[in-house]
Amino acid sequence: MSDLHRGLYDLLQTSAVQKELSTQDESLVADLEKLSVESSHERLVDALTEQLSQLLAAVGEGEKLSDNDKLLAQVDLLNNLLKHARQQLKENTAEALIDEIAAPPRVLRSIYRQGEQPDLPQIGLSQPWLFTAGKDSPALLNELISELSSCDHVDILVSFITVSGVRKIYDIL
């Protein structure tokens, strides 16, 4: 039995997907379209991100590495991949495009004047988060205050759908 069932998909065809499709019931039709060059870089990096995340998480499995050694091994793996990519490009622009990760890896959280350290948002800036107003969820107001007090401008502030909004699409759900 295939893991891919009838329904809508937006999956890049990997070797695993291709294998699953080859085992489909013959009464089912797989609708495949060519990846457009306009969006290929985004779609391919999404696929790479997912697989690279799994690879980095697996670094040191079965070995007794300290947390620091695991971090350094992850950075080493990533930098080796970047060096390989640079060699594959064989262009002068490759040097400018590839930015190796510094070891030990650290995250820049803020730059501020002496004595004016800002309050950092609890959830960070690079992670998506759905505010649910649950008891374990960060308070939306506090997160907004932390972010807005340290930014130069706000482009857009979006609110998620409400119960009355769900009622409008209830029949579709």
C-alpha positions as CSV (number, residue, x, y, z in Angstrom):
1,M,0.0,0.0,0.0
2,S,1.3,3.4,-1.0
3,D,1.8,6.3,1.5
4,L,0.5,8.7,-1.2
5,H,-3.3,8.6,-1.2
6,R,-5.8,10.3,-3.4
7,G,-5.8,14.0,-3.0
8,L,-4.1,17.3,-3.8
9,Y,-0.3,17.6,-3.5
10,D,2.4,20.1,-4.0
11,L,5.4,17.8,-3.6
12,L,8.7,18.0,-5.4
13,Q,9.2,14.6,-7.0
14,T,12.1,13.0,-5.1
15,S,13.3,9.5,-5.6
16,A,11.0,8.4,-2.7
17,V,8.0,10.1,-4.2
18,Q,8.8,8.6,-7.6
19,K,9.1,5.1,-6.0
20,E,5.7,5.6,-4.3
21,L,4.1,6.7,-7.5
22,S,5.4,3.5,-9.3
23,T,3.5,1.4,-6.8
24,Q,0.2,3.2,-7.1
25,D,-3.1,1.5,-8.0
26,E,-3.4,1.6,-11.8
27,S,-6.8,3.2,-11.5
28,L,-5.2,6.3,-10.1
29,V,-3.5,9.0,-12.2
30,A,-0.6,11.1,-10.9
31,D,-0.7,14.7,-12.3
32,L,2.9,15.8,-12.6
33,E,4.0,19.1,-14.1
34,K,7.5,20.4,-15.0
35,L,9.2,22.5,-12.4
36,S,9.4,26.1,-13.7
37,V,12.8,27.7,-13.8
38,E,11.2,30.9,-12.3
39,S,10.5,29.1,-9.0
40,S,13.0,26.2,-9.2
41,H,15.5,27.8,-6.8
42,E,12.8,28.2,-4.1
43,R,11.3,24.7,-4.5
44,L,14.7,23.1,-4.6
45,V,16.0,24.9,-1.5
46,D,12.8,23.8,0.3
47,A,13.6,20.2,-0.5
48,L,17.2,20.7,0.5
49,T,16.2,22.4,3.7
50,E,14.1,19.5,4.8
51,Q,16.7,16.9,3.9
52,L,19.6,18.9,5.3
53,S,17.8,19.4,8.6
54,Q,17.4,15.6,8.9
55,L,21.1,15.1,8.0
56,L,22.3,17.6,10.6
57,A,20.1,16.1,13.3
58,A,21.6,12.7,12.5
59,V,25.2,13.9,12.9
60,G,26.8,12.0,15.7
61,E,24.1,9.4,16.0
62,G,25.6,6.3,17.6
63,E,28.6,8.3,18.7
64,K,29.2,9.7,22.2
65,L,29.7,13.4,21.2
66,S,29.4,16.3,23.5
67,D,27.0,19.0,22.5
68,N,29.9,21.2,21.5
69,D,31.4,18.4,19.4
70,K,28.1,17.7,17.7
71,L,27.7,21.4,16.8
72,L,31.2,21.5,15.4
73,A,30.6,18.3,13.4
74,Q,27.3,19.9,12.0
75,V,29.2,23.0,11.0
76,D,32.0,21.0,9.4
77,L,29.4,19.0,7.4
78,L,27.6,22.1,6.3
79,N,30.9,23.9,5.3
80,N,32.0,20.9,3.4
81,L,28.8,21.0,1.4
82,L,29.3,24.7,0.8
83,K,32.8,24.1,-0.4
84,H,31.6,21.4,-2.8
85,A,28.9,23.8,-4.1
86,R,31.6,26.4,-4.7
87,Q,33.7,23.9,-6.7
88,Q,30.6,22.9,-8.7
89,L,29.8,26.5,-9.7
90,K,33.4,27.1,-11.0
91,E,32.6,30.8,-11.3
92,N,34.1,33.9,-9.7
93,T,30.6,34.7,-8.3
94,A,30.7,31.5,-6.2
95,E,33.0,33.2,-3.7
96,A,30.5,35.9,-3.1
97,L,27.5,33.5,-3.0
98,I,28.9,31.0,-0.5
99,D,29.2,32.2,3.1
100,E,30.6,29.5,5.3
101,I,29.3,29.1,8.9
102,A,31.8,30.3,11.6
103,A,32.9,27.8,14.2
104,P,31.9,27.6,16.9
105,P,28.4,28.5,15.6
106,R,26.7,31.4,17.4
107,V,23.5,33.4,16.7
108,L,23.5,37.2,16.5
109,R,20.5,38.3,18.5
110,S,20.9,42.1,18.7
111,I,23.2,45.1,18.2
112,Y,22.6,47.9,20.7
113,R,24.3,50.9,22.4
114,Q,26.0,50.3,25.7
115,G,23.4,50.1,28.5
116,E,20.4,49.9,26.1
117,Q,20.0,46.2,25.6
118,P,16.6,45.5,24.1
119,D,14.1,42.9,25.4
120,L,14.3,40.0,23.0
121,P,11.1,38.3,21.8
122,Q,10.6,35.0,23.6
123,I,10.0,33.1,20.3
124,G,12.8,34.8,18.3
125,L,12.5,36.5,14.9
126,S,13.3,33.7,12.5
127,Q,10.8,31.1,13.7
128,P,7.1,31.1,12.6
129,W,4.7,31.0,15.5
130,L,0.9,30.8,15.7
131,F,-0.3,32.6,18.8
132,T,-3.1,30.6,20.3
133,A,-3.7,32.4,23.6
134,G,-3.0,29.2,25.4
135,K,-1.5,29.1,28.8
136,D,1.8,27.8,27.5
137,S,1.9,30.2,24.5
138,P,3.8,33.4,24.6
139,A,1.5,36.5,25.0
140,L,1.0,38.2,21.6
141,L,1.1,41.7,23.2
142,N,4.5,41.1,24.9
143,E,6.0,39.7,21.7
144,L,4.7,42.6,19.7
145,I,6.1,45.1,22.2
146,S,9.5,43.4,22.1
147,E,9.6,43.4,18.3
148,L,8.1,46.8,17.7
149,S,10.2,48.6,20.2
150,S,13.4,47.7,18.4
151,C,12.4,48.0,14.7
152,D,12.8,50.9,12.3
153,H,9.4,50.5,10.7
154,V,6.5,48.0,10.3
155,D,5.5,46.9,6.8
156,I,2.4,44.8,7.7
157,L,0.7,43.4,10.8
158,V,-1.6,40.4,10.1
159,S,-4.3,39.0,12.3
160,F,-5.4,35.4,11.9
161,I,-8.9,34.2,11.2
162,T,-11.5,34.5,13.9
163,V,-14.4,32.2,14.9
164,S,-16.7,34.4,12.8
165,G,-14.3,33.9,9.9
166,V,-14.4,30.2,10.3
167,R,-18.2,30.2,10.3
168,K,-18.1,31.7,6.8
169,I,-16.1,28.8,5.4
170,Y,-17.5,26.1,7.6
171,D,-19.3,24.3,4.8
172,I,-16.1,24.1,2.8
173,L,-14.3,22.5,5.8
